[in-house]
């Protein structure tokens, strides 16, 4: 199928479909599987969301074409608790006593309604995915391992451990991985320099179960004595499936334990083996991964050679780049304090957040704006909406917009009457959140707003942004009394401009009307028609000077909200009083 060059979703969908047809001969009777993996080891941040949105968008595109497709999310809740994340309310250093336990065996943060650490953070992400319209089948790795669903796969891996070790040996080097390794699909995102330094080190810190000078075993038990994975397998009897291992406690004391893989389930395959095993078990056709998983020697690279051991092949899987926050360093859930999808959805509509992930190719990094950049972001979105509504969108624009506002099965809820996000922030700011004044002003901006509900949720989201994200120094405070000193020093040209403004306020009392008025006054003073667009530099300079004067008289500052919005918020009577008219 021919697709637009800029439509990365359609191109990846084509690639997945072509790959399935190549392997199977046809799509008949087959359901394509797109996969994501999330580790609920702490707050699941906006960088992790890309792990979900790339497969979601591809799966949704395949579904739109009428081809059966399923999106699965593996919750890696049987991973070890690696470290105590910073910034989780009520969680302190005492939680370090749980390091090494499965995430589902770690207590939830204080006050949580959930029974485990994993369930607590999984629930928060699930709520956000529901808002974003992401449909998926969730798979708990704790449930899969402890139910015995993977038993035959584990036994197969142990039987093929020498073959697995031989594959891994091709990628190992003498560089030691970090001490605190993780079997997580979403390990701590490293600084770019650290990622580059890890290239060739044999895994970017991922666990492959190797033990220097000892027999290789791709399985790691959780001990009965201590409940952690601080264990080292020393022997395996394939006849009885008995694993013998040494478990080390927090004080360094050791015990020897055994478990039978044909009946016991307190353990899991090491990550580099676990991932290709799941590709085979779930029949995964598409799964992207981050930079840290695709460096030389890492799980994605090694998985290509390990997947055939389980009767599968590595799925189609592009690398996705990091997500930042308006100039912040790329995010790491283990460092704490980084925004989550819920944080973003508190200040922006779901379709706008979807758009951020849909408009950029997976290998392109981007930022999610929590500062003043959100105003520009929303302006870009509104411009796209106008382009689409006017039939001027390019095919790629139309595709990105469609994927943002609806899925293959449903439209996302949206604000009925949209007012520019920055204007809403200004209105709420200047009025102090007074509902009656907000209603009056919004009706002046758009006559169709007869009830504030039609301006929601965008109005509520802008209010939340103003209250939680806006720089206090940027808040708007209207003068309570006229600036007599400035008024006394006005030039005749300035007095004339203010008089023209006062005289024509009532006749132009709408956002469009006031926009034409304030931009038109310097034009009229210079002898130009108010519709003239080609202005000499001196008239443009006079416009800027006029706006600066209004900011000084109304706010006592050099800048502020857009002048037309400011005038609407202040009110005609008060404007006249403050400009001395």
C-alpha positions as CSV (number, residue, x, y, z in Angstrom):
1,X,0.0,0.0,0.0
2,X,1.4,3.4,-1.0
3,X,1.7,5.8,1.9
4,X,2.8,9.3,2.5
5,X,6.5,9.6,3.3
6,X,5.7,11.5,6.5
7,X,3.1,9.0,7.7
8,X,5.4,6.8,9.9
9,X,2.4,4.9,11.4
10,X,1.1,3.7,8.0
11,X,4.7,2.8,6.9
12,X,5.2,0.7,10.1
13,X,1.8,-0.9,9.7
14,X,2.8,-1.9,6.1
15,X,6.1,-3.3,7.4
16,X,4.4,-5.4,10.0
17,X,1.8,-6.7,7.6
18,X,4.4,-7.5,5.0
19,X,6.5,-9.3,7.5
20,X,3.6,-11.5,8.7
21,X,2.7,-12.4,5.1
22,X,6.3,-13.2,4.4
23,X,6.5,-15.6,7.3
24,X,3.0,-17.1,7.0
25,X,2.1,-16.8,3.4
26,X,-1.2,-14.9,4.2
27,X,-3.1,-13.1,6.9
28,X,-6.0,-15.5,6.7
29,X,-7.1,-16.6,10.2
30,X,-4.3,-14.7,11.9
31,X,-4.4,-11.9,14.5
32,X,-1.4,-9.6,14.4
33,X,0.1,-8.9,17.9
34,X,1.7,-5.6,18.8
35,X,3.3,-5.5,22.2
36,X,4.4,-3.1,24.9
37,X,6.1,-3.7,28.2
38,X,6.0,-1.5,31.3
39,X,7.6,-2.0,34.7
40,X,5.6,-0.6,37.6
41,X,8.7,0.0,39.6
42,X,7.7,3.6,40.3
43,X,5.7,6.4,38.7
44,X,5.4,5.4,35.0
45,X,6.5,8.6,33.2
46,X,5.9,10.2,29.8
47,X,9.0,8.6,28.4
48,X,7.5,5.1,29.2
49,X,4.3,6.2,27.5
50,X,6.1,6.1,24.1
51,X,6.6,2.3,24.8
52,X,2.8,2.2,24.6
53,X,1.8,4.8,22.1
54,X,4.0,3.5,19.2
55,X,2.5,0.0,19.3
56,X,-1.0,1.4,20.0
57,X,-0.9,3.7,16.9
58,X,0.4,0.9,14.7
59,X,-2.1,-1.6,16.0
60,X,-4.9,1.0,15.6
61,X,-3.9,1.6,12.0
62,X,-3.9,-2.1,11.2
63,X,-7.3,-2.4,12.8
64,X,-8.6,0.5,10.7
65,X,-7.7,-1.5,7.7
66,X,-10.0,-4.3,8.8
67,X,-7.1,-6.7,9.8
68,X,-7.5,-8.5,13.1
69,X,-4.9,-7.0,15.5
70,X,-4.3,-7.1,19.3
71,X,-2.2,-4.8,21.4
72,X,-0.9,-6.4,24.5
73,X,0.9,-4.7,27.5
74,X,3.1,-6.9,29.6
75,X,3.2,-5.5,33.1
76,X,6.7,-6.5,34.3
77,X,5.5,-6.8,37.9
78,X,7.5,-9.9,38.6
79,X,10.7,-7.9,38.2
80,X,12.9,-7.2,41.2
81,X,12.5,-4.0,43.2
82,X,15.8,-2.3,42.3
83,X,15.9,0.9,44.3
84,X,13.7,3.3,46.3
85,X,12.6,6.0,43.9
86,X,12.8,9.6,44.9
87,X,9.7,11.7,45.3
88,X,7.1,9.1,46.2
89,X,4.9,10.5,49.0
90,X,5.4,8.6,52.3
91,X,8.2,6.4,51.0
92,X,11.6,6.7,52.7
93,X,14.8,4.7,53.0
94,X,13.1,2.0,55.0
95,X,11.7,0.7,51.7
96,X,15.2,-0.4,50.9
97,X,14.5,-3.5,53.0
98,X,12.4,-4.7,50.0
99,X,15.1,-4.4,47.3
100,X,15.4,-7.7,45.4
101,X,11.8,-8.7,46.0
102,X,9.2,-9.0,43.2
103,X,7.4,-5.7,42.7
104,X,4.1,-7.5,43.6
105,X,5.6,-8.5,47.0
106,X,6.6,-4.9,47.9
107,X,4.1,-2.9,50.0
108,X,2.2,-0.1,48.3
109,X,3.1,3.5,49.3
110,X,1.3,4.7,52.4
111,X,-2.4,5.5,51.9
112,X,-2.7,3.5,48.7
113,X,-5.9,1.6,47.9
114,X,-3.8,-1.2,46.4
115,X,-2.2,-4.2,47.9
116,X,1.3,-3.9,46.4
117,X,3.8,-1.5,44.9
118,X,3.2,-2.8,41.4
119,X,-0.6,-2.6,41.6
120,X,-0.4,1.0,42.9
121,X,1.6,2.3,40.0
122,X,0.0,0.0,37.4
123,X,-3.5,1.4,38.3
124,X,-2.3,5.0,37.8
125,X,-1.1,4.2,34.3
126,X,-4.2,2.2,33.5
127,X,-6.4,5.2,34.3
128,X,-4.3,7.4,32.0
129,X,-4.4,4.9,29.1
130,X,-8.2,4.8,29.4
131,X,-8.3,8.5,29.0
132,X,-6.1,8.3,26.0
133,X,-8.3,5.7,24.3
134,X,-5.6,3.0,24.4
135,X,-7.2,-0.5,24.1
136,X,-5.1,-3.4,25.1
137,X,-4.9,-6.8,26.9
138,X,-2.9,-6.5,30.0
139,X,-0.7,-9.4,31.1
140,X,0.7,-9.6,34.6
141,X,4.1,-11.3,34.6
142,X,3.6,-12.3,38.2
143,X,0.4,-14.1,37.3
144,X,2.1,-15.8,34.2
145,X,5.1,-17.1,36.2
146,X,3.3,-18.0,39.4
147,X,0.4,-19.8,37.6
148,X,2.9,-22.0,35.7
149,X,1.9,-20.6,32.3
150,X,5.6,-20.3,31.4
151,X,6.6,-23.6,33.0
152,X,7.4,-25.4,29.7
153,X,9.2,-22.4,28.4
154,X,11.4,-22.2,31.5
155,X,12.1,-25.9,31.3
156,X,13.0,-25.5,27.6
157,X,15.4,-22.6,28.5
158,X,17.1,-24.7,31.1
159,X,17.5,-27.6,28.7
160,X,19.0,-25.3,26.1
161,X,21.1,-23.3,28.6
162,X,24.4,-24.2,26.8
163,X,23.0,-22.9,23.5
164,X,21.8,-19.8,25.2
165,X,25.2,-19.3,26.9
166,X,26.9,-19.7,23.6
167,X,24.8,-17.0,22.0
168,X,25.3,-14.6,24.9
169,X,29.0,-15.4,24.9
170,X,29.3,-13.9,21.4
171,X,28.3,-10.5,22.8
172,X,30.0,-10.4,26.3
173,X,33.1,-8.4,26.8
174,X,35.4,-7.8,29.6
175,X,33.6,-4.6,30.7
176,X,31.5,-5.3,33.8
177,X,27.9,-4.2,33.8
178,X,26.7,-1.9,36.7
179,X,26.3,-3.7,40.0
180,X,22.6,-3.1,40.3
181,X,21.3,-4.7,37.1
182,X,17.7,-5.1,36.2
183,X,15.6,-7.6,34.4
184,X,13.1,-4.9,33.6
185,X,11.9,-4.1,30.2
186,X,12.1,-0.4,31.2
187,X,15.3,0.0,33.2
188,X,16.6,3.3,34.4
189,X,17.1,5.5,31.4
190,X,20.7,6.5,31.4
191,X,22.3,9.8,30.3
192,X,23.3,9.7,26.7
193,X,27.0,9.6,27.6
194,X,26.3,6.6,29.8
195,X,24.5,4.8,27.0
196,X,27.3,5.5,24.6
197,X,29.9,4.3,27.1
198,X,27.9,1.1,27.6
199,X,27.9,0.3,23.9
200,X,29.9,-2.9,23.5
201,X,29.9,-3.6,27.2
202,X,27.5,-6.5,26.7
203,X,24.1,-5.2,27.6
204,X,23.8,-1.7,28.7
205,X,23.6,-3.1,32.2
206,X,20.9,-5.7,31.4
207,X,21.0,-9.1,33.2
208,X,21.8,-12.2,31.2
209,X,22.4,-14.5,34.2
210,X,26.1,-15.0,33.5
211,X,28.4,-16.1,36.3
212,X,32.2,-15.8,35.9
213,X,33.8,-19.2,35.9
214,X,30.6,-21.1,36.7
215,X,28.0,-23.1,34.8
216,X,25.5,-20.9,33.1
217,X,21.8,-20.9,34.2
218,X,19.2,-18.6,32.6
219,X,16.9,-18.8,35.6
220,X,17.0,-16.8,38.9
221,X,14.9,-18.0,41.9
222,X,13.3,-15.7,44.5
223,X,14.4,-17.4,47.8
224,X,12.1,-18.7,50.3
225,X,14.3,-17.6,53.2
226,X,14.5,-13.9,52.2
227,X,12.0,-13.4,49.4
228,X,14.6,-11.8,47.1
229,X,16.5,-12.6,44.0
230,X,19.9,-12.4,45.7
231,X,20.4,-16.0,44.6
232,X,23.0,-18.0,42.7
233,X,22.1,-21.2,41.0
234,X,24.7,-23.9,41.6
235,X,23.2,-27.0,40.1
236,X,20.3,-28.3,38.0
237,X,19.0,-31.9,37.7
238,X,17.1,-32.2,34.4
239,X,15.6,-35.5,35.5
240,X,13.9,-34.1,38.5
241,X,14.0,-30.5,37.4
242,X,15.5,-29.6,40.7
243,X,17.4,-26.3,41.0
244,X,19.9,-25.9,43.8
245,X,20.8,-22.3,44.7
246,X,22.5,-20.2,47.4
247,X,20.4,-17.4,48.8
248,X,22.1,-14.4,50.5
249,X,20.3,-12.4,53.1
250,X,20.5,-8.7,53.8
251,X,23.1,-9.3,56.5
252,X,25.2,-11.5,54.3
253,X,24.1,-14.8,55.8
254,X,23.6,-17.6,53.3
255,X,21.3,-20.6,53.0
256,X,21.1,-23.3,50.4
257,X,17.7,-24.0,49.0
258,X,16.1,-26.1,46.2
259,X,13.1,-25.8,44.0
260,X,11.5,-28.0,41.3
261,X,10.8,-26.2,38.1
262,X,8.0,-28.7,37.3
263,X,6.0,-27.6,40.4
264,X,7.5,-24.5,42.0
265,X,7.1,-21.0,40.5
266,X,9.1,-18.6,42.8
267,X,11.6,-17.4,40.1
268,X,11.9,-16.2,36.5
269,X,14.1,-16.3,33.5
270,X,16.8,-13.6,33.4
271,X,15.7,-10.6,31.2
272,X,17.7,-11.3,28.1
273,X,16.2,-14.8,27.9
274,X,12.8,-13.8,29.2
275,X,12.1,-11.3,26.5
276,X,12.6,-13.6,23.4
277,X,10.7,-16.4,25.3
278,X,7.7,-14.0,25.5
279,X,8.0,-13.2,21.8
280,X,7.5,-16.8,21.1
281,X,4.8,-17.4,23.8
282,X,2.6,-14.4,22.8
283,X,3.4,-14.6,19.0
284,X,4.6,-11.0,19.0
285,X,4.8,-9.4,15.5
286,X,5.7,-5.8,16.5
287,X,7.4,-4.3,19.5
288,X,9.6,-1.2,19.7
289,X,12.2,-0.5,22.3
290,X,14.3,2.3,23.6
291,X,17.9,3.3,22.9
292,X,19.1,1.4,26.0
293,X,17.7,-1.9,24.7
294,X,19.2,-1.5,21.2
295,X,22.8,-0.7,22.0
296,X,25.4,-3.4,20.9
297,X,25.1,-6.5,23.1
298,X,21.8,-5.4,24.6
299,X,18.6,-7.5,24.8
300,X,17.1,-6.5,21.4
301,X,20.4,-7.3,19.6
302,X,20.9,-10.6,21.4
303,X,17.2,-11.5,21.2
304,X,17.6,-11.9,17.4
305,X,19.7,-15.0,18.0
306,X,17.9,-16.2,21.1
307,X,14.4,-16.1,19.7
308,X,14.9,-19.1,17.3
309,X,15.8,-21.2,20.4
310,X,12.1,-20.8,21.4
311,X,10.8,-21.3,17.9
312,X,10.3,-17.7,17.1
313,X,12.0,-14.8,15.4
314,X,12.5,-11.3,16.6
315,X,9.5,-9.1,15.8
316,X,9.6,-5.8,13.8
317,X,10.7,-3.3,16.3
318,X,12.0,0.2,15.7
319,X,14.0,2.1,18.3
320,X,12.3,5.0,19.9
321,X,14.0,8.2,21.2
322,X,13.7,9.9,24.5
323,X,11.0,12.2,25.6
324,X,11.9,15.4,27.5
325,X,10.0,18.0,29.4
326,X,10.4,21.5,27.9
327,X,14.2,21.6,28.3
328,X,14.6,19.2,31.2
329,X,16.9,16.2,30.9
330,X,15.3,13.1,29.6
331,X,13.2,11.3,32.1
332,X,13.9,8.4,34.4
333,X,11.3,7.0,36.7
334,X,13.9,5.7,39.1
335,X,15.1,9.3,39.7
336,X,11.6,10.4,40.7
337,X,10.0,13.7,40.3
338,X,9.3,13.3,36.6
339,X,5.9,14.0,35.0
340,X,3.6,11.1,34.4
341,X,0.8,10.8,31.8
342,X,-1.6,11.8,34.6
343,X,0.3,15.0,35.2
344,X,0.1,15.8,31.5
345,X,-3.6,15.0,31.3
346,X,-4.2,17.4,34.2
347,X,-3.2,20.3,31.9
348,X,-3.9,19.1,28.3
349,X,-6.7,17.2,26.5
350,X,-6.1,13.6,25.7
351,X,-6.1,14.2,21.9
352,X,-3.4,16.8,22.2
353,X,-1.2,14.4,24.2
354,X,-1.9,11.7,21.6
355,X,-0.9,14.2,18.9
356,X,2.5,14.8,20.4
357,X,3.3,11.1,20.1
358,X,1.7,10.7,16.7
359,X,3.3,13.5,14.9
360,X,6.9,12.5,15.6
361,X,8.6,9.4,14.1
362,X,9.7,7.0,16.9
363,X,13.4,7.8,16.4
364,X,12.7,11.6,16.8
365,X,12.9,13.0,20.4
366,X,10.5,15.6,21.5
367,X,9.4,17.5,24.6
368,X,6.1,17.7,26.4
369,X,5.5,21.3,27.6
370,X,4.6,22.0,31.2
371,X,5.9,25.6,31.1
372,X,4.7,28.6,29.0
373,X,5.5,26.5,25.9
374,X,2.1,24.8,26.3
375,X,0.5,28.0,24.9
376,X,2.5,27.7,21.7
377,X,1.8,24.0,21.6
378,X,-1.9,24.6,21.8
379,X,-1.7,27.3,19.2
380,X,-0.1,24.7,16.8
381,X,-2.8,22.2,17.5
382,X,-5.6,24.8,16.9
383,X,-3.9,25.8,13.7
384,X,-3.9,22.2,12.6
385,X,-7.6,22.0,13.5
386,X,-8.4,25.0,11.3
387,X,-6.3,23.6,8.4
388,X,-8.2,20.3,8.6
389,X,-11.6,22.0,8.9
390,X,-10.9,24.2,5.9
391,X,-9.9,21.2,3.8
392,X,-6.3,22.5,3.5
393,X,-4.6,19.6,5.3
394,X,-2.0,17.5,3.5
395,X,-2.6,13.7,3.6
396,X,-0.1,13.3,6.5
397,X,-1.8,16.2,8.4
398,X,-5.1,14.5,8.0
399,X,-3.8,11.2,9.1
400,X,-2.1,12.6,12.2
401,X,-5.2,14.6,13.2
402,X,-7.4,11.5,12.7
403,X,-5.2,9.4,14.9
404,X,-5.2,12.1,17.6
405,X,-8.9,12.6,17.9
406,X,-10.2,9.1,17.4
407,X,-9.2,5.5,17.4
408,X,-10.4,2.8,15.1
409,X,-13.4,2.2,17.4
410,X,-14.3,5.5,19.0
411,X,-13.9,9.3,19.1
412,X,-12.2,10.8,22.1
413,X,-14.2,13.3,24.1
414,X,-13.4,16.9,23.2
415,X,-14.1,20.5,24.2
416,X,-17.2,21.6,22.3
417,X,-16.2,25.3,21.8
418,X,-12.5,25.9,21.8
419,X,-10.9,29.2,23.0
420,X,-7.2,29.6,22.6
421,X,-5.5,28.0,25.6
422,X,-3.4,31.1,26.4
423,X,-6.6,33.3,26.3
424,X,-8.2,30.9,28.8
425,X,-5.2,31.1,31.1
426,X,-5.3,34.9,30.9
427,X,-9.0,35.1,31.6
428,X,-8.8,32.9,34.6
429,X,-5.7,34.7,35.8
430,X,-7.1,38.2,35.6
431,X,-10.5,37.4,37.0
432,X,-9.0,35.4,39.9
433,X,-11.2,32.4,38.7
434,X,-14.5,34.3,39.2
435,X,-17.0,32.1,37.4
436,X,-19.4,34.9,36.5
437,X,-16.7,37.1,35.1
438,X,-15.2,34.2,33.2
439,X,-18.6,33.5,31.6
440,X,-19.0,37.2,30.6
441,X,-15.6,37.4,29.0
442,X,-15.8,34.0,27.2
443,X,-19.2,35.1,25.7
444,X,-17.5,38.2,24.5
445,X,-14.7,36.1,22.9
446,X,-17.2,33.6,21.4
447,X,-20.9,34.3,21.4
448,X,-21.7,30.6,21.2
449,X,-20.4,30.1,24.8
450,X,-23.6,30.5,26.7
451,X,-22.6,27.9,29.3
452,X,-19.1,27.3,30.6
453,X,-19.6,23.6,30.2
454,X,-19.1,24.0,26.4
455,X,-15.6,25.4,27.1
456,X,-14.7,22.4,29.3
457,X,-12.5,20.5,29.7
458,X,-10.0,22.9,28.1
459,X,-11.1,25.7,30.5
460,X,-10.5,23.4,33.6
461,X,-7.2,22.2,32.2
462,X,-6.0,25.8,31.6
463,X,-7.1,26.7,35.2
464,X,-5.0,23.7,36.5
465,X,-2.0,24.8,34.5
466,X,-2.3,28.4,35.9
467,X,-2.5,27.1,39.4
468,X,0.2,24.5,39.3
469,X,2.6,25.3,36.5
470,X,2.6,29.0,35.8
471,X,5.6,31.0,37.1
472,X,4.2,33.3,39.9
473,X,6.2,36.2,38.3
474,X,4.1,35.8,35.2
475,X,0.7,36.1,36.9
476,X,-1.3,39.1,35.9
477,X,-2.4,41.8,38.4
478,X,-4.5,44.7,37.1
479,X,-3.7,48.1,38.6
480,X,-6.2,49.2,41.3
481,X,-5.6,52.9,40.6
482,X,-4.4,54.9,37.6
483,X,-0.7,55.4,36.9
484,X,-0.8,59.2,37.4
485,X,2.9,59.7,36.7
486,X,2.7,58.0,33.3
487,X,-0.5,59.7,32.4
488,X,0.9,63.1,33.3
489,X,3.9,62.5,30.9
490,X,1.9,61.4,27.8
491,X,2.7,63.0,24.5
492,X,-0.1,64.4,22.4
493,X,0.2,61.4,20.0
494,X,-0.2,59.0,22.9
495,X,-3.2,61.0,24.3
496,X,-4.9,60.8,20.9
497,X,-4.4,57.0,20.7
498,X,-5.9,56.5,24.1
499,X,-8.8,58.7,23.3
500,X,-9.5,56.7,20.1
501,X,-9.4,53.5,22.1
502,X,-11.8,54.8,24.8
503,X,-14.3,56.1,22.2
504,X,-14.4,52.9,20.2
505,X,-14.3,50.3,23.0
506,X,-18.1,49.6,23.2
507,X,-18.6,49.3,19.4
508,X,-15.8,46.8,19.1
509,X,-16.4,44.8,22.3
510,X,-15.4,41.3,21.1
511,X,-12.1,39.5,20.8
512,X,-12.0,40.1,17.0
513,X,-13.3,43.6,17.3
514,X,-10.8,44.7,19.9
515,X,-8.0,43.0,18.0
516,X,-8.8,45.1,14.9
517,X,-9.2,48.2,17.1
518,X,-5.9,48.1,18.9
519,X,-3.9,47.2,15.9
520,X,-5.8,49.7,13.8
521,X,-5.3,52.8,15.9
522,X,-1.6,53.3,15.0
523,X,-2.5,52.7,11.4
524,X,-5.3,55.4,11.5
525,X,-2.9,57.8,13.2
526,X,-0.5,57.3,10.4
527,X,-3.1,57.8,7.7
528,X,-3.5,54.1,6.7
529,X,-6.6,52.1,6.3
530,X,-7.1,49.7,9.2
531,X,-7.1,46.7,6.8
532,X,-3.6,47.6,5.4
533,X,-1.1,44.8,6.0
534,X,2.0,46.3,4.3
535,X,3.1,48.8,6.9
536,X,6.3,50.8,7.1
537,X,8.7,50.1,10.0
538,X,7.7,53.3,11.9
539,X,4.0,52.2,12.0
540,X,4.9,48.8,13.3
541,X,7.1,50.4,15.9
542,X,4.2,52.7,16.9
543,X,2.0,49.6,17.3
544,X,4.6,48.1,19.7
545,X,4.9,51.3,21.6
546,X,1.1,51.6,21.9
547,X,0.9,48.1,23.4
548,X,3.7,48.8,25.8
549,X,1.9,51.9,27.0
550,X,-1.3,50.0,27.6
551,X,0.6,47.3,29.5
552,X,2.1,50.1,31.7
553,X,-1.2,51.8,32.3
554,X,-3.3,48.6,32.9
555,X,-0.7,46.3,34.7
556,X,2.3,48.4,35.5
557,X,4.5,46.1,33.5
558,X,6.2,46.0,30.1
559,X,4.4,42.9,28.9
560,X,1.3,40.7,29.7
561,X,-1.5,38.8,28.1
562,X,-2.6,39.6,24.6
563,X,-4.0,43.2,24.7
564,X,-7.5,42.3,23.3
565,X,-7.9,39.5,25.9
566,X,-6.6,41.8,28.6
567,X,-9.2,44.5,27.6
568,X,-12.0,42.0,27.7
569,X,-11.0,40.8,31.1
570,X,-10.5,44.3,32.6
571,X,-13.8,45.6,31.3
572,X,-14.6,48.8,29.3
573,X,-15.4,51.0,32.3
574,X,-12.2,50.1,34.2
575,X,-10.1,50.4,31.1
576,X,-11.3,53.9,30.6
577,X,-10.5,54.8,34.2
578,X,-7.0,53.4,34.0
579,X,-6.1,55.0,30.7
580,X,-7.4,58.4,31.9
581,X,-10.2,58.7,29.4
